């Protein structure tokens, strides 16, 4: 994957690799020691079933390892993104 500035990720929609809209990116979690992105923090779409995902209130966490592509949408593997 090519390098992307975090400001270009702001408010991008997150979609699963099978075409389901998951929600909108709100923030990212970064390991301060390594500088690696650890998690995406997402506000889930109202129609998306969040069961089986890591949640904290109205925020959903998806591991950055699940990210497959970043263009118009952030595409994640829905099965890798679960707990």
Backbone torsions as a table, in degrees:
resi	resn	phi	psi	omega
1	UNK	NA	140.7	179.6
2	UNK	-75.4	162.6	179.0
3	UNK	-76.7	139.4	-178.4
4	UNK	-135.1	135.4	177.0
5	UNK	-73.3	143.2	-177.5
6	UNK	-61.6	-31.6	179.7
7	UNK	-64.8	-23.0	177.4
8	UNK	-78.4	-12.6	179.2
9	UNK	-89.5	-16.0	-174.4
10	UNK	-53.2	125.2	175.2
11	UNK	62.0	25.2	175.3
12	UNK	-77.5	147.7	174.9
13	UNK	-78.6	145.7	178.9
14	UNK	-110.4	131.5	-176.4
15	UNK	-132.2	146.3	176.1
16	UNK	-80.0	162.6	-178.4
17	UNK	-70.0	-7.7	174.8
18	UNK	-103.2	15.0	171.5
19	UNK	91.0	5.7	-179.3
20	UNK	-86.9	129.5	176.8
21	UNK	-75.3	122.8	-178.3
22	UNK	-91.2	-45.4	-179.2
23	UNK	166.0	-155.2	-178.1
24	UNK	-121.0	135.9	178.0
25	UNK	-66.0	127.9	178.2
26	UNK	-106.9	-35.0	-177.3
27	UNK	-164.8	174.4	175.1
28	UNK	-130.8	152.3	173.6
29	UNK	-107.2	133.1	-176.1
30	UNK	-123.6	138.5	171.7
31	UNK	-75.8	113.2	-174.6
32	UNK	-68.3	-22.8	178.7
33	UNK	-74.8	-39.5	-175.5
34	UNK	-104.5	-20.5	-176.2
35	UNK	81.2	4.5	-178.9
36	UNK	-80.9	140.8	173.1
37	UNK	-73.0	128.9	-177.3
38	UNK	-99.7	-50.4	-175.5
39	UNK	-137.4	151.9	167.2
40	UNK	-97.0	136.4	175.5
41	UNK	-106.1	120.0	-169.1
42	UNK	-123.3	140.9	168.1
43	UNK	-91.7	108.8	-175.2
44	UNK	-66.1	146.7	174.3
45	UNK	-64.5	145.4	-177.5
46	UNK	-60.3	-28.7	-178.2
47	UNK	-87.0	-5.5	-176.8
48	UNK	-87.6	130.7	177.7
49	UNK	-80.5	112.7	-175.4
50	UNK	-88.2	3.4	-179.4
51	UNK	-60.0	129.4	179.6
52	UNK	93.3	-3.2	179.1
53	UNK	-104.0	155.4	176.3
54	UNK	-73.1	122.1	-177.6
55	UNK	-125.9	150.4	171.1
56	UNK	-141.7	97.4	-174.3
57	UNK	67.1	-121.9	-179.8
58	UNK	-99.4	12.7	179.4
59	UNK	-106.5	139.6	178.0
60	UNK	-114.5	139.0	-179.7
61	UNK	-110.3	127.5	176.3
62	UNK	-123.6	128.0	179.6
63	UNK	-60.4	138.5	-179.8
64	UNK	-63.9	-21.8	177.8
65	UNK	-62.5	-22.0	-179.3
66	UNK	-80.5	-11.5	-177.8
67	UNK	-70.7	128.3	-179.9
68	UNK	-105.7	-32.7	-176.6
69	UNK	-159.9	150.2	175.4
70	UNK	-133.9	111.7	174.9
71	UNK	-140.2	-112.9	175.6
72	UNK	-69.0	-33.6	176.0
73	UNK	-120.7	160.8	167.1
74	UNK	-94.1	115.8	-177.3
75	UNK	-98.5	126.7	179.5
76	UNK	-123.4	152.2	173.5
77	UNK	-77.3	114.2	-174.1
78	UNK	-61.4	-32.1	-177.2
79	UNK	-80.5	-33.4	175.6
80	UNK	-73.6	-22.0	-176.1
81	UNK	-81.9	-11.9	177.5
82	UNK	-75.8	166.0	-176.4
83	UNK	-43.7	NA	NA
